[in-house]
Structures are given as structure tokens and as C-alpha cells.
Amino acid sequence: MTRHEDVPPLWRHADGRPLACVEKIRVLDENYRELAQVLRDALEDGILLGCAESELRAALHELVERVRPGF
């Protein structure tokens, strides 16, 4: 069963046009779902270890903002 947060967005080009290549969409969707699972696991681990959920979410949001492409 797919969780609501695992439903990928409509992927778009920089100019706003939707991507049409099925293979590119498949890769992006797979990455999105894998990342959603990793984030869910990190949240659950942190909460079980006693960290406040709000602190975990803030740290993960900050990480997303700091990450840059490596190419």
C-alpha cells in the first residue's frame, strides 16, 4: 500500500513543462519513494531515541536546503 507522502509530484522541466520521458519519471519516482522511506526511518529512530519530532523535522529541512548537486 502506498502512503500519501510516498506519492511523487508531477516532475517538471525548469520552464514548467511536465517531463514526458517515462524512464526519467521512473528514476525520479523511485528516488522520491526511497528518500521518503529513509526520512520516515530517521524520524522514527530519532523519536524513539528521545529527540523532539519538531527538532528532527527542522534539522531535515535544513539539510535539504544545504544539499547541493555534486556535479
Contacts in CASP RR format, 6 or more apart in sequence:
PFRMAT RR
TARGET T0000
AUTHOR 0000-0000-0000
METHOD contacts of the structure
MODEL  1
MTRHEDVPPLWRHADGRPLACVEKIRVLDENYRELAQVLRDALEDGILLG
CAESELRAALHELVERVRPGF
3 36 0 8 1.000
5 36 0 8 1.000
5 40 0 8 1.000
6 32 0 8 1.000
6 33 0 8 1.000
6 36 0 8 1.000
6 37 0 8 1.000
8 28 0 8 1.000
8 29 0 8 1.000
8 32 0 8 1.000
8 33 0 8 1.000
9 32 0 8 1.000
10 18 0 8 1.000
11 18 0 8 1.000
11 19 0 8 1.000
11 24 0 8 1.000
11 25 0 8 1.000
11 28 0 8 1.000
11 29 0 8 1.000
12 18 0 8 1.000
12 19 0 8 1.000
13 19 0 8 1.000
19 25 0 8 1.000
19 28 0 8 1.000
39 60 0 8 1.000
42 56 0 8 1.000
42 60 0 8 1.000
43 53 0 8 1.000
43 56 0 8 1.000
43 57 0 8 1.000
43 60 0 8 1.000
46 56 0 8 1.000
47 53 0 8 1.000
47 56 0 8 1.000
END
